[in-house]
């Protein structure tokens, strides 16, 4: 089974064209609420991914429970580039995923400003990881752009 974070992220990423269909099929909202979300999506003032967020919350709560939803939302907030969210080991451990192909990709990404260590931009490939960078003395969170995250466990 997918972690609550990955599960939540899957539904956050549902294209606009499919979100209303998923709302109708997968969750127990009343039809009026779904129609309101559908109308809101067509307005210029629509906040991007509002319907996807509602879908992700409801389906994640149903499958993983309230605790799983809380974990997924916390991880999502923590992983926004530049986020000030406090990262705890449980949140970071729930996020691990694939990363970069090789060193030259990493160098290029650093030069382009898309590489983060614990949600802080890395702007110099010569930067060394310091003891204060290690979360709870055992974890590092690396981010390549917005969606590519990796957790390094130090033992």
DRENTORKOL-3810 file (N, C-alpha, C; in nm, 4 decimals):
REM DRENTORKOL-3810
@n.u->0.0844; n.v->-0.1182; n.w->0.0000; ca.u->0.0000; ca.v->0.0000; ca.w->0.0000; c.u->0.0888; c.v->0.1244; c.w->0.0000
@n.u->0.0442; n.v->0.2281; n.w->-0.0661; ca.u->0.1165; ca.v->0.3555; ca.w->-0.0687; c.u->0.1131; c.v->0.4214; c.w->0.0678
@n.u->0.2186; n.v->0.4964; n.w->0.0982; ca.u->0.2191; ca.v->0.5742; ca.w->0.2217; c.u->0.1082; c.v->0.6787; c.w->0.2125
@n.u->0.0598; n.v->0.7283; n.w->0.3268; ca.u->-0.0426; ca.v->0.8331; ca.w->0.3213; c.u->0.0019; c.v->0.9532; c.w->0.2377
@n.u->0.1297; n.v->0.9909; n.w->0.2473; ca.u->0.1810; ca.v->1.1046; ca.w->0.1705; c.u->0.1702; c.v->1.0792; c.w->0.0206
@n.u->0.2215; n.v->0.9648; n.w->-0.0262; ca.u->0.2184; ca.v->0.9363; ca.w->-0.1704; c.u->0.0743; c.v->0.9210; c.w->-0.2198
@n.u->-0.0099; n.v->0.8597; n.w->-0.1379; ca.u->-0.1505; ca.v->0.8434; ca.w->-0.1716; c.u->-0.2164; c.v->0.9801; c.w->-0.1898
@n.u->-0.1960; n.v->1.0680; n.w->-0.0937; ca.u->-0.2503; ca.v->1.2037; ca.w->-0.0972; c.u->-0.1983; c.v->1.2779; c.w->-0.2204
@n.u->-0.0684; n.v->1.2665; n.w->-0.2471; ca.u->-0.0080; ca.v->1.3350; ca.w->-0.3614; c.u->-0.0659; c.v->1.2864; c.w->-0.4942
@n.u->-0.0982; n.v->1.1578; n.w->-0.5025; ca.u->-0.1579; ca.v->1.1053; ca.w->-0.6247; c.u->-0.2879; c.v->1.1803; c.w->-0.6556
@n.u->-0.3716; n.v->1.1974; n.w->-0.5542; ca.u->-0.5008; ca.v->1.2622; ca.w->-0.5770; c.u->-0.4895; c.v->1.4134; c.w->-0.5909
@n.u->-0.3894; n.v->1.4741; n.w->-0.5307; ca.u->-0.3642; ca.v->1.6178; ca.w->-0.5504; c.u->-0.3256; c.v->1.6434; c.w->-0.6966
@n.u->-0.2640; n.v->1.5433; n.w->-0.7596; ca.u->-0.2137; ca.v->1.5584; ca.w->-0.8970; c.u->-0.3153; c.v->1.5202; c.w->-1.0046
@n.u->-0.4352; n.v->1.4831; n.w->-0.9663; ca.u->-0.5377; ca.v->1.4461; ca.w->-1.0646; c.u->-0.5669; c.v->1.5672; c.w->-1.1538
@n.u->-0.5656; n.v->1.5494; n.w->-1.2857; ca.u->-0.5949; ca.v->1.6618; ca.w->-1.3761; c.u->-0.7362; c.v->1.7163; c.w->-1.3542
@n.u->-0.7531; n.v->1.8451; n.w->-1.3791; ca.u->-0.8841; ca.v->1.9097; ca.w->-1.3641; c.u->-0.9934; c.v->1.8340; c.w->-1.4392
@n.u->-0.9601; n.v->1.7828; n.w->-1.5556; ca.u->-1.0589; ca.v->1.7159; ca.w->-1.6398; c.u->-1.1154; c.v->1.5908; c.w->-1.5714
@n.u->-1.0413; n.v->1.5291; n.w->-1.4786; ca.u->-1.0863; ca.v->1.4060; ca.w->-1.4128; c.u->-1.1367; c.v->1.4250; c.w->-1.2703
@n.u->-1.1101; n.v->1.5394; n.w->-1.2100; ca.u->-1.1365; ca.v->1.5539; ca.w->-1.0668; c.u->-1.2848; c.v->1.5421; c.w->-1.0317
@n.u->-1.3737; n.v->1.5972; n.w->-1.1103; ca.u->-1.5170; ca.v->1.5899; ca.w->-1.0795; c.u->-1.5654; c.v->1.4455; c.w->-1.0891
@n.u->-1.5188; n.v->1.3746; n.w->-1.1894; ca.u->-1.5561; ca.v->1.2327; ca.w->-1.2036; c.u->-1.5104; c.v->1.1543; c.w->-1.0805
@n.u->-1.3869; n.v->1.1776; n.w->-1.0354; ca.u->-1.3350; ca.v->1.1093; ca.w->-0.9169; c.u->-1.4142; c.v->1.1476; c.w->-0.7919
@n.u->-1.4511; n.v->1.2753; n.w->-0.7803; ca.u->-1.5314; ca.v->1.3183; ca.w->-0.6654; c.u->-1.6637; c.v->1.2421; c.w->-0.6610
@n.u->-1.7254; n.v->1.2238; n.w->-0.7771; ca.u->-1.8532; ca.v->1.1523; ca.w->-0.7841; c.u->-1.8390; c.v->1.0038; c.w->-0.7538
@n.u->-1.7292; n.v->0.9444; n.w->-0.7968; ca.u->-1.7109; ca.v->0.8000; ca.w->-0.7834; c.u->-1.6531; c.v->0.7600; c.w->-0.6476
@n.u->-1.5552; n.v->0.8356; n.w->-0.5994; ca.u->-1.4739; ca.v->0.7883; ca.w->-0.4875; c.u->-1.5108; c.v->0.8389; c.w->-0.3488
@n.u->-1.5845; n.v->0.9458; n.w->-0.3389; ca.u->-1.6113; ca.v->0.9977; ca.w->-0.2044; c.u->-1.7596; c.v->1.0230; c.w->-0.1830
@n.u->-1.7955; n.v->1.0385; n.w->-0.0581; ca.u->-1.9356; ca.v->1.0508; ca.w->-0.0199; c.u->-1.9741; c.v->1.1951; c.w->0.0107
@n.u->-1.9509; n.v->1.2835; n.w->-0.0851; ca.u->-1.9982; ca.v->1.4216; ca.w->-0.0730; c.u->-2.1366; c.v->1.4284; c.w->-0.1362
@n.u->-2.2169; n.v->1.5229; n.w->-0.0890; ca.u->-2.3469; ca.v->1.5361; ca.w->-0.1539; c.u->-2.3260; c.v->1.6002; c.w->-0.2912
@n.u->-2.4183; n.v->1.5748; n.w->-0.3805; ca.u->-2.4059; ca.v->1.6212; ca.w->-0.5191; c.u->-2.3972; c.v->1.7730; c.w->-0.5296
@n.u->-2.4663; n.v->1.8440; n.w->-0.4417; ca.u->-2.4626; ca.v->1.9906; ca.w->-0.4454; c.u->-2.3211; c.v->2.0422; c.w->-0.4194
@n.u->-2.2530; n.v->1.9824; n.w->-0.3239; ca.u->-2.1164; ca.v->2.0257; ca.w->-0.2927; c.u->-2.0218; c.v->1.9984; c.w->-0.4097
@n.u->-2.0380; n.v->1.8844; n.w->-0.4735; ca.u->-1.9554; ca.v->1.8517; ca.w->-0.5906; c.u->-1.9848; c.v->1.9496; c.w->-0.7041
@n.u->-2.1126; n.v->1.9826; n.w->-0.7252; ca.u->-2.1490; ca.v->2.0784; ca.w->-0.8297; c.u->-2.0915; c.v->2.2167; c.w->-0.8002
@n.u->-2.0899; n.v->2.2565; n.w->-0.6734; ca.u->-2.0304; ca.v->2.3854; ca.w->-0.6346; c.u->-1.8809; c.v->2.3875; c.w->-0.6658
@n.u->-1.8116; n.v->2.2778; n.w->-0.6363; ca.u->-1.6685; ca.v->2.2699; ca.w->-0.6686; c.u->-1.6475; c.v->2.2779; c.w->-0.8198
@n.u->-1.7334; n.v->2.2093; n.w->-0.8953; ca.u->-1.7227; ca.v->2.2111; ca.w->-1.0414; c.u->-1.7444; c.v->2.3524; c.w->-1.0957
@n.u->-1.8431; n.v->2.4243; n.w->-1.0430; ca.u->-1.8679; ca.v->2.5629; ca.w->-1.0853; c.u->-1.7495; c.v->2.6521; c.w->-1.0493
@n.u->-1.6979; n.v->2.6335; n.w->-0.9294; ca.u->-1.5849; ca.v->2.7152; ca.w->-0.8831; c.u->-1.4628; c.v->2.6970; c.w->-0.9727
@n.u->-1.4435; n.v->2.5754; n.w->-1.0248; ca.u->-1.3285; ca.v->2.5477; ca.w->-1.1116; c.u->-1.3333; c.v->2.6296; c.w->-1.2405
@n.u->-1.4507; n.v->2.6709; n.w->-1.2819; ca.u->-1.4660; ca.v->2.7445; ca.w->-1.4078; c.u->-1.4503; c.v->2.8950; c.w->-1.3909
@n.u->-1.4426; n.v->2.9411; n.w->-1.2660; ca.u->-1.4304; ca.v->3.0847; ca.w->-1.2397; c.u->-1.2842; c.v->3.1275; c.w->-1.2433
@n.u->-1.2569; n.v->3.2512; n.w->-1.2892; ca.u->-1.1187; ca.v->3.3007; ca.w->-1.2928; c.u->-1.0563; c.v->3.3124; c.w->-1.1532
@n.u->-1.1396; n.v->3.3281; n.w->-1.0517; ca.u->-1.0883; ca.v->3.3442; ca.w->-0.9152; c.u->-1.0609; c.v->3.2099; c.w->-0.8463
@n.u->-1.0788; n.v->3.0994; n.w->-0.9191; ca.u->-1.0604; ca.v->2.9654; ca.w->-0.8623; c.u->-0.9170; c.v->2.9460; c.w->-0.8134
@n.u->-0.9045; n.v->2.8990; n.w->-0.6903; ca.u->-0.7725; ca.v->2.8659; ca.w->-0.6363; c.u->-0.7298; c.v->2.7316; c.w->-0.6940
@n.u->-0.6144; n.v->2.7254; n.w->-0.7599; ca.u->-0.5698; ca.v->2.6002; ca.w->-0.8223; c.u->-0.5700; c.v->2.4840; c.w->-0.7231
@n.u->-0.6155; n.v->2.3707; n.w->-0.7700; ca.u->-0.6156; ca.v->2.2442; ca.w->-0.6960; c.u->-0.7081; c.v->2.2404; c.w->-0.5754
@n.u->-0.8007; n.v->2.3327; n.w->-0.5638; ca.u->-0.8945; ca.v->2.3295; ca.w->-0.4514; c.u->-0.9782; c.v->2.2009; c.w->-0.4546
@n.u->-1.0294; n.v->2.1655; n.w->-0.5721; ca.u->-1.1094; ca.v->2.0429; ca.w->-0.5845; c.u->-1.0220; c.v->1.9198; c.w->-0.5616
@n.u->-0.8992; n.v->1.9220; n.w->-0.6147; ca.u->-0.8081; ca.v->1.8098; ca.w->-0.5942; c.u->-0.7744; c.v->1.7933; c.w->-0.4459
@n.u->-0.7584; n.v->1.9061; n.w->-0.3773; ca.u->-0.7273; ca.v->1.9006; ca.w->-0.2344; c.u->-0.8424; c.v->1.8349; c.w->-0.1582
@n.u->-0.9639; n.v->1.8733; n.w->-0.1920; ca.u->-1.0803; ca.v->1.8137; ca.w->-0.1247; c.u->-1.0874; c.v->1.6643; c.w->-0.1541
@n.u->-1.0653; n.v->1.6273; n.w->-0.2808; ca.u->-1.0639; ca.v->1.4863; ca.w->-0.3199; c.u->-0.9566; c.v->1.4107; c.w->-0.2420
@n.u->-0.8350; n.v->1.4636; n.w->-0.2413; ca.u->-0.7230; ca.v->1.3978; ca.w->-0.1732; c.u->-0.7505; c.v->1.3822; c.w->-0.0240
@n.u->-0.8062; n.v->1.4856; n.w->0.0374; ca.u->-0.8366; ca.v->1.4787; ca.w->0.1811; c.u->-0.9388; c.v->1.3700; c.w->0.2111
@n.u->-1.0473; n.v->1.3682; n.w->0.1357; ca.u->-1.1550; ca.v->1.2726; ca.w->0.1638; c.u->-1.1115; c.v->1.1281; c.w->0.1387
@n.u->-1.0450; n.v->1.1034; n.w->0.0262; ca.u->-1.0045; ca.v->0.9667; ca.w->-0.0063; c.u->-0.8944; c.v->0.9196; c.w->0.0889
@n.u->-0.7997; n.v->1.0066; n.w->0.1211; ca.u->-0.6926; ca.v->0.9687; ca.w->0.2139; c.u->-0.7499; c.v->0.9398; c.w->0.3524
@n.u->-0.8429; n.v->1.0213; n.w->0.3977; ca.u->-0.9075; ca.v->0.9976; ca.w->0.5278; c.u->-0.9789; c.v->0.8623; c.w->0.5279
@n.u->-1.0467; n.v->0.8300; n.w->0.4182; ca.u->-1.1206; ca.v->0.7036; ca.w->0.4087; c.u->-1.0261; c.v->0.5836; c.w->0.4125
@n.u->-0.9147; n.v->0.5915; n.w->0.3396; ca.u->-0.8225; ca.v->0.4777; ca.w->0.3285; c.u->-0.7247; c.v->0.4700; c.w->0.4453
@n.u->-0.6675; n.v->0.5835; n.w->0.4851; ca.u->-0.5614; ca.v->0.5840; ca.w->0.5867; c.u->-0.6061; c.v->0.6373; c.w->0.7227
@n.u->-0.7292; n.v->0.6837; n.w->0.7335; ca.u->-0.7784; ca.v->0.7369; ca.w->0.8603; c.u->-0.7342; c.v->0.8806; c.w->0.8827
@n.u->-0.7857; n.v->0.9392; n.w->0.9899; ca.u->-0.7552; ca.v->1.0794; ca.w->1.0221; c.u->-0.6057; c.v->1.0989; c.w->1.0464
@n.u->-0.5424; n.v->1.0016; n.w->1.1117; ca.u->-0.3990; ca.v->1.0110; ca.w->1.1402; c.u->-0.3169; c.v->1.0112; c.w->1.0109
@n.u->-0.3545; n.v->0.9258; n.w->0.9153; ca.u->-0.2857; ca.v->0.9214; ca.w->0.7865; c.u->-0.3018; c.v->1.0513; c.w->0.7096
@n.u->-0.4231; n.v->1.1081; n.w->0.7139; ca.u->-0.4470; ca.v->1.2362; ca.w->0.6469; c.u->-0.3621; c.v->1.3454; c.w->0.7102
@n.u->-0.3575; n.v->1.3484; n.w->0.8427; ca.u->-0.2772; ca.v->1.4490; ca.w->0.9129; c.u->-0.1304; c.v->1.4369; c.w->0.8738
@n.u->-0.0798; n.v->1.3134; n.w->0.8670; ca.u->0.0595; ca.v->1.2897; ca.w->0.8273; c.u->0.0845; c.v->1.3383; c.w->0.6846
@n.u->-0.0079; n.v->1.3077; n.w->0.5940; ca.u->0.0073; ca.v->1.3466; ca.w->0.4535; c.u->0.0061; c.v->1.4981; c.w->0.4363
@n.u->-0.0847; n.v->1.5660; n.w->0.5044; ca.u->-0.0937; ca.v->1.7124; ca.w->0.4939; c.u->0.0311; c.v->1.7766; c.w->0.5540
@n.u->0.0764; n.v->1.7247; n.w->0.6668; ca.u->0.1964; ca.v->1.7779; ca.w->0.7315; c.u->0.3182; c.v->1.7613; c.w->0.6402
@n.u->0.3320; n.v->1.6439; n.w->0.5789; ca.u->0.4438; ca.v->1.6198; ca.w->0.4874; c.u->0.4350; c.v->1.7111; c.w->0.3661
@n.u->0.3153; n.v->1.7302; n.w->0.3123; ca.u->0.2962; ca.v->1.8171; ca.w->0.1961; c.u->0.3387; c.v->1.9600; c.w->0.2280
@n.u->0.2979; n.v->2.0108; n.w->0.3433; ca.u->0.3368; ca.v->2.1464; ca.w->0.3839; c.u->0.4870; c.v->2.1555; c.w->0.4070
@n.u->0.5439; n.v->2.0537; n.w->0.4698; ca.u->0.6868; ca.v->2.0548; ca.w->0.5009; c.u->0.7723; c.v->2.0520; c.w->0.3753
@n.u->0.7210; n.v->1.9926; n.w->0.2685; ca.u->0.8016; ca.v->1.9741; ca.w->0.1483; c.u->0.7912; c.v->2.0868; c.w->0.0472
@n.u->0.7148; n.v->2.1890; n.w->0.0753; ca.u->0.7118; ca.v->2.3041; ca.w->-0.0149; c.u->0.8471; c.v->2.3731; c.w->-0.0067
@n.u->0.9100; n.v->2.4023; n.w->-0.1210; ca.u->1.0404; ca.v->2.4696; ca.w->-0.1163; c.u->1.0346; c.v->2.5968; c.w->-0.0333
@n.u->1.1322; n.v->2.6107; n.w->0.0548; ca.u->1.1408; ca.v->2.7284; ca.w->0.1398; c.u->1.0487; c.v->2.7236; c.w->0.2597
@n.u->0.9796; n.v->2.6115; n.w->0.2787; ca.u->0.8855; ca.v->2.5987; ca.w->0.3895; c.u->0.9556; c.v->2.6126; c.w->0.5232
@n.u->0.8885; n.v->2.6787; n.w->0.6156; ca.u->0.9402; ca.v->2.6936; ca.w->0.7516; c.u->0.8848; c.v->2.5849; c.w->0.8432
@n.u->0.8092; n.v->2.4919; n.w->0.7865; ca.u->0.7479; ca.v->2.3870; ca.w->0.8668; c.u->0.8551; c.v->2.3060; c.w->0.9375
@n.u->0.8314; n.v->2.2766; n.w->1.0630; ca.u->0.9242; ca.v->2.1950; ca.w->1.1412; c.u->0.9216; c.v->2.0525; c.w->1.0858
@n.u->1.0375; n.v->2.0014; n.w->1.0532; ca.u->1.0471; ca.v->1.8658; ca.w->1.0007; c.u->1.0820; c.v->1.7707; c.w->1.1139
@n.u->0.9993; n.v->1.6683; n.w->1.1332; ca.u->1.0305; ca.v->1.5688; ca.w->1.2341; c.u->1.0646; c.v->1.4381; c.w->1.1634
@n.u->1.1339; n.v->1.3470; n.w->1.2308; ca.u->1.1770; ca.v->1.2228; ca.w->1.1651; c.u->1.0623; c.v->1.1428; c.w->1.1041
@n.u->0.9481; n.v->1.1367; n.w->1.1704; ca.u->0.8358; ca.v->1.0586; ca.w->1.1183; c.u->0.7855; c.v->1.1150; c.w->0.9858
@n.u->0.7787; n.v->1.2469; n.w->0.9768; ca.u->0.7330; ca.v->1.3105; ca.w->0.8531; c.u->0.8311; c.v->1.2830; c.w->0.7405
@n.u->0.9585; n.v->1.3012; n.w->0.7673; ca.u->1.0600; ca.v->1.2819; ca.w->0.6639; c.u->1.0664; c.v->1.1363; c.w->0.6192
@n.u->1.0604; n.v->1.0437; n.w->0.7137; ca.u->1.0705; ca.v->0.9019; ca.w->0.6780; c.u->0.9551; c.v->0.8566; c.w->0.5895
@n.u->0.8419; n.v->0.9257; n.w->0.5954; ca.u->0.7267; ca.v->0.8876; ca.w->0.5145; c.u->0.7315; c.v->0.9379; c.w->0.3715
@n.u->0.8398; n.v->1.0013; n.w->0.3296; ca.u->0.8432; ca.v->1.0721; ca.w->0.2025; c.u->0.9367; c.v->1.0112; c.w->0.0968
@n.u->1.0288; n.v->0.9250; n.w->0.1353; ca.u->1.1371; ca.v->0.8794; ca.w->0.0477; c.u->1.0894; c.v->0.8443; c.w->-0.0941
@n.u->1.1646; n.v->0.8867; n.w->-0.1948; ca.u->1.1314; ca.v->0.8569; ca.w->-0.3345; c.u->1.2575; c.v->0.8606; c.w->-0.4200
@n.u->1.2427; n.v->0.8366; n.w->-0.5491; ca.u->1.3578; ca.v->0.8379; ca.w->-0.6397; c.u->1.4138; c.v->0.9786; c.w->-0.6523
@n.u->1.5340; n.v->0.9897; n.w->-0.7083; ca.u->1.5970; ca.v->1.1210; ca.w->-0.7103; c.u->1.6619; c.v->1.1521; c.w->-0.8442
@n.u->1.7891; n.v->1.1903; n.w->-0.8465; ca.u->1.8576; ca.v->1.2335; ca.w->-0.9689; c.u->1.9398; c.v->1.1206; c.w->-1.0309
@n.u->1.9604; n.v->1.1297; n.w->-1.1629; ca.u->2.0291; ca.v->1.0242; ca.w->-1.2366; c.u->2.1800; c.v->1.0212; c.w->-1.2116
@n.u->2.2455; n.v->1.1382; n.w->-1.2030; ca.u->2.3913; ca.v->1.1396; ca.w->-1.1891; c.u->2.4402; c.v->1.2722; c.w->-1.1310
@n.u->2.5724; n.v->1.2814; n.w->-1.1095; ca.u->2.6316; ca.v->1.4011; ca.w->-1.0488; c.u->2.6128; c.v->1.5254; c.w->-1.1354
@n.u->2.6250; n.v->1.5089; n.w->-1.2667; ca.u->2.6115; ca.v->1.6267; ca.w->-1.3532; c.u->2.4687; c.v->1.6826; c.w->-1.3472
@n.u->2.3702; n.v->1.5956; n.w->-1.3321; ca.u->2.2319; ca.v->1.6431; ca.w->-1.3153; c.u->2.2197; c.v->1.7243; c.w->-1.1875
@n.u->2.2843; n.v->1.6771; n.w->-1.0811; ca.u->2.2804; ca.v->1.7484; ca.w->-0.9529; c.u->2.3490; c.v->1.8843; c.w->-0.9657
@n.u->2.4648; n.v->1.8889; n.w->-1.0292; ca.u->2.5366; ca.v->2.0166; ca.w->-1.0471; c.u->2.4520; c.v->2.1163; c.w->-1.1263
@n.u->2.3934; n.v->2.0683; n.w->-1.2338; ca.u->2.3097; ca.v->2.1536; ca.w->-1.3187; c.u->2.1902; c.v->2.2068; c.w->-1.2381
@n.u->2.1300; n.v->2.1208; n.w->-1.1604; ca.u->2.0151; ca.v->2.1601; ca.w->-1.0794; c.u->2.0527; c.v->2.2653; c.w->-0.9754
@n.u->2.1689; n.v->2.2504; n.w->-0.9138; ca.u->2.2161; ca.v->2.3495; ca.w->-0.8157; c.u->2.2353; c.v->2.4843; c.w->-0.8845
@n.u->2.2980; n.v->2.4833; n.w->-1.0010; ca.u->2.3208; ca.v->2.6086; ca.w->-1.0750; c.u->2.1890; c.v->2.6751; c.w->-1.1148
@n.u->2.0864; n.v->2.5950; n.w->-1.1413; ca.u->1.9558; ca.v->2.6484; ca.w->-1.1815; c.u->1.8697; c.v->2.6885; c.w->-1.0614
@n.u->1.9185; n.v->2.6616; n.w->-0.9405; ca.u->1.8453; ca.v->2.7002; ca.w->-0.8197; c.u->1.7321; c.v->2.6074; c.w->-0.7811
@n.u->1.7379; n.v->2.4828; n.w->-0.8256; ca.u->1.6291; ca.v->2.3898; ca.w->-0.7963; c.u->1.6616; c.v->2.2811; c.w->-0.6966
@n.u->1.7735; n.v->2.2940; n.w->-0.6257; ca.u->1.8137; ca.v->2.1899; ca.w->-0.5302; c.u->1.8041; c.v->2.2437; c.w->-0.3879
@n.u->1.7435; n.v->2.1650; n.w->-0.2987; ca.u->1.7210; ca.v->2.2079; ca.w->-0.1606; c.u->1.7699; c.v->2.1021; c.w->-0.0625
@n.u->1.8245; n.v->2.1482; n.w->0.0487; ca.u->1.8606; ca.v->2.0628; ca.w->0.1613; c.u->1.7739; c.v->2.1072; c.w->0.2781
@n.u->1.6887; n.v->2.0178; n.w->0.3274; ca.u->1.5950; ca.v->2.0509; ca.w->0.4359; c.u->1.5162; c.v->2.1783; c.w->0.4054
@n.u->1.4702; n.v->2.1891; n.w->0.2811; ca.u->1.3872; ca.v->2.3010; ca.w->0.2331; c.u->1.4600; c.v->2.4343; c.w->0.2260
@n.u->1.5911; n.v->2.4324; n.w->0.2291; ca.u->1.6699; ca.v->2.5543; ca.w->0.2109; c.u->1.7494; c.v->2.5385; c.w->0.0818
@n.u->1.7406; n.v->2.6407; n.w->-0.0040; ca.u->1.8058; ca.v->2.6345; ca.w->-0.1344; c.u->1.9568; c.v->2.6181; c.w->-0.1195
@n.u->2.0130; n.v->2.5254; n.w->-0.1975; ca.u->2.1578; ca.v->2.5068; ca.w->-0.2048; c.u->2.2034; c.v->2.5820; c.w->-0.3285
@n.u->2.2910; n.v->2.6811; n.w->-0.3106; ca.u->2.3328; ca.v->2.7616; ca.w->-0.4254; c.u->2.4799; c.v->2.7440; c.w->-0.4604
@n.u->2.5474; n.v->2.6511; n.w->-0.3951; ca.u->2.6891; ca.v->2.6282; ca.w->-0.4215; c.u->2.7164; c.v->2.4788; c.w->-0.4108
@n.u->2.7647; n.v->2.4192; n.w->-0.5197; ca.u->2.7884; ca.v->2.2750; ca.w->-0.5166; c.u->2.9003; c.v->2.2362; c.w->-0.4203
@n.u->2.9775; n.v->2.3325; n.w->-0.3736; ca.u->3.0840; ca.v->2.3051; ca.w->-0.2779; c.u->3.0371; c.v->2.3057; c.w->-0.1331
@n.u->2.9087; n.v->2.3358; n.w->-0.1100; ca.u->2.8572; ca.v->2.3363; ca.w->0.0273; c.u->2.8763; c.v->2.1996; c.w->0.0917
@n.u->2.9153; n.v->2.2016; n.w->0.2177; ca.u->2.9320; ca.v->2.0785; ca.w->0.2941; c.u->2.8130; c.v->2.0644; c.w->0.3888
@n.u->2.7717; n.v->1.9418; n.w->0.4114; ca.u->2.6658; ca.v->1.9176; ca.w->0.5086; c.u->2.7270; c.v->1.9288; c.w->0.6472
@n.u->2.6649; n.v->2.0126; n.w->0.7289; ca.u->2.7120; ca.v->2.0360; ca.w->0.8657; c.u->2.6240; c.v->1.9581; c.w->0.9629
@n.u->2.6717; n.v->1.9441; n.w->1.0845; ca.u->2.5966; ca.v->1.8707; ca.w->1.1861; c.u->2.4578; c.v->1.9309; c.w->1.2086
@n.u->2.4480; n.v->2.0645; n.w->1.2040; ca.u->2.3184; ca.v->2.1295; ca.w->1.2271; c.u->2.2192; c.v->2.1047; c.w->1.1134
@n.u->2.2671; n.v->2.0567; n.w->0.9972; ca.u->2.1782; ca.v->2.0244; ca.w->0.8856; c.u->2.1029; c.v->1.8930; c.w->0.9076
@n.u->2.1529; n.v->1.8109; n.w->0.9959; ca.u->2.0968; ca.v->1.6774; ca.w->1.0161; c.u->1.9801; c.v->1.6858; c.w->1.1146
@n.u->1.8617; n.v->1.6472; n.w->1.0678; ca.u->1.7400; ca.v->1.6545; ca.w->1.1490; c.u->1.7421; c.v->1.5434; c.w->1.2535
@n.u->1.7237; n.v->1.5816; n.w->1.3786; ca.u->1.7213; ca.v->1.4875; ca.w->1.4916; c.u->1.8443; c.v->1.3975; c.w->1.4937
@n.u->1.9544; n.v->1.4464; n.w->1.4404; ca.u->2.0791; ca.v->1.3714; ca.w->1.4429; c.u->2.0846; c.v->1.2513; c.w->1.3520
@n.u->1.9830; n.v->1.2339; n.w->1.2637; ca.u->1.9863; ca.v->1.1134; ca.w->1.1806; c.u->1.9281; c.v->1.1254; c.w->1.0397
@n.u->1.8673; n.v->1.2388; n.w->1.0027; ca.u->1.8000; ca.v->1.2465; ca.w->0.8730; c.u->1.8308; c.v->1.3753; c.w->0.7974
@n.u->1.8355; n.v->1.3638; n.w->0.6648; ca.u->1.8468; ca.v->1.4787; ca.w->0.5745; c.u->1.7343; c.v->1.4673; c.w->0.4720
@n.u->1.6788; n.v->1.5793; n.w->0.4335; ca.u->1.5777; ca.v->1.5822; ca.w->0.3290; c.u->1.6354; c.v->1.6583; c.w->0.2108
@n.u->1.6452; n.v->1.5912; n.w->0.0963; ca.u->1.6928; ca.v->1.6547; ca.w->-0.0266; c.u->1.5744; c.v->1.6705; c.w->-0.1210
@n.u->1.5691; n.v->1.7835; n.w->-0.1897; ca.u->1.4610; ca.v->1.8098; ca.w->-0.2846; c.u->1.5202; c.v->1.8572; c.w->-0.4159
@n.u->1.4753; n.v->1.7969; n.w->-0.5239; ca.u->1.5128; ca.v->1.8399; ca.w->-0.6577; c.u->1.3854; c.v->1.8909; c.w->-0.7239
@n.u->1.3796; n.v->2.0228; n.w->-0.7399; ca.u->1.2588; ca.v->2.0888; ca.w->-0.7892; c.u->1.1449; c.v->2.0649; c.w->-0.6901
@n.u->1.0216; n.v->2.0630; n.w->-0.7381; ca.u->0.9077; ca.v->2.0550; ca.w->-0.6463; c.u->0.8693; c.v->1.9125; c.w->-0.6076
@n.u->0.8778; n.v->1.8201; n.w->-0.6988; ca.u->0.8172; ca.v->1.6896; ca.w->-0.6739; c.u->0.9158; c.v->1.5773; c.w->-0.6461
@n.u->1.0441; n.v->1.6011; n.w->-0.6599; ca.u->1.1413; ca.v->1.4941; ca.w->-0.6436; c.u->1.2102; c.v->1.5085; c.w->-0.5088
@n.u->1.1793; n.v->1.4196; n.w->-0.4156; ca.u->1.2305; ca.v->1.4279; ca.w->-0.2791; c.u->1.3068; c.v->1.3008; c.w->-0.2440
@n.u->1.4031; n.v->1.3139; n.w->-0.1535; ca.u->1.4749; ca.v->1.1972; ca.w->-0.1050; c.u->1.5120; c.v->1.2189; c.w->0.0404
@n.u->1.4984; n.v->1.1135; n.w->0.1181; ca.u->1.5380; ca.v->1.1159; ca.w->0.2580; c.u->1.6654; c.v->1.0339; c.w->0.2710
@n.u->1.7616; n.v->1.0900; n.w->0.3410; ca.u->1.8851; ca.v->1.0169; ca.w->0.3696; c.u->1.8882; c.v->0.9924; c.w->0.5190
@n.u->1.8980; n.v->0.8650; n.w->0.5550; ca.u->1.9041; ca.v->0.8272; ca.w->0.6958; c.u->2.0502; c.v->0.8029; c.w->0.7319
@n.u->2.0961; n.v->0.8723; n.w->0.8340; ca.u->2.2351; ca.v->0.8612; ca.w->0.8777; c.u->2.2381; c.v->0.7708; c.w->0.9993
@n.u->2.3225; n.v->0.6677; n.w->0.9919; ca.u->2.3305; ca.v->0.5773; ca.w->1.1072; c.u->2.4733; c.v->0.5597; c.w->1.1530
END
